[in-house]
Amino acid sequence: MYQWVPGEGYDEAARSRLAAAFPQPREPMGEAWFMSAERKMFVNLTGDLNTVPVEDLIEAFREIISGMRCFGPAPDWIEWFHYMLGRLIPRAHDYHLSYLLESLIGGFITQYQDGITAEPYRGFRDDVLNSLGRCMMDANYWSDGRIVVGEILHQGVWPNGKWGWFDASGDFSASMFFCLKYLRAEEIGPWLKSVFSIACPHWRAQVIAWFVGAHKVLVGELQQPEEFSAPRGKGGPAIGWEDSHCLDGDYSNNPTKHVIKVDPGHFLPAANRRLAMETAKSMITQDVVTEWLISMQEFSYLESELLYLPEEFAALYGADG
């Protein structure tokens, strides 16, 4: 049964299999956008990935994500993504303006837009879910069932002195959508019940913000991640993540794709969306929301920054609302 349990992070055996399955490509990876005769090559990726600055890694994944969207699949982007995937999971929460985890998930979506229908090796899907899909639960980021503030979820303080808990953090949002996209329908309920069961005030605040922001996605009004980023405080909480605006659902090499818009269908399987709604409605009552708000009183900024979101959360998902 697939669950999120604080402290039970990525499975090292699964991560090791991912890393072993994809050797380093022979040639360096090239950039997607270049106007000069000489194309920039990411030669620093050919050495020890543990020594590459996180900002350089995020830049490399941005080239893969935006390149796949605009130009379609290229062998070097596909090969280098798979090579880096298993090797960089231990660094998933390295941070430079965003978490590396967000870029890993964004890159994965460009490679497997229609689900993991063809595994590069037998067991690949399970290994990905048990490694990349569990990064939020890594023991380094939890203590006594609560997040270590500043290690995951929101980093730093906004210029107005607030932490910005009205919006979903990129690592949280990307991970939620990752599981909703790649878990099987029968796995959605047990996984989401485990998400709701984590009794951490900061985590609960993120669950509320994300579910309010994601409601239009779950009911089918918004279809692709490029639509997910809302302006701060307008249109509901932002649920986008690093480079999610580049994820439009079409990563083919169709030369007319930017002239004739092709509907790629919904980012999430219909059954998974339906079961997410049903599970939330079975778990959330006004008493639950009240309990969560009481737990947040320990951190005054959580309740104040959520504004109207708890009431909207109860109205949208509450079984007794």
Secondary structure, DSSP 8 states (H G I E B T S, - for coil): -----TB----HHHHHHHHHHS---SS-EE-S---SSS--EEGGGGS-GGGS-HHHHHHHHHHHHHHHHHH---HHHHHHHHHHHHHHGGGTT-BSSSBHHHHHHHHHHHH-TT-S-S-SSTTHHHHHHHHGGGGGGBGGGEETTEE-BTTBS--S--TTS---TTS--HHHHHHHHHHHHHS-HHHHHHHHHHHHT---HHHHHHHHHHHHHHHHHHTTS--SGGG----TTSSS-----TTGGG--S--S--TTTTTS------SS-HHHHHHHHHHHHHH--HHHHHHHHHHHTTSHHHHHHHTTHHHHHHHHH-TT-
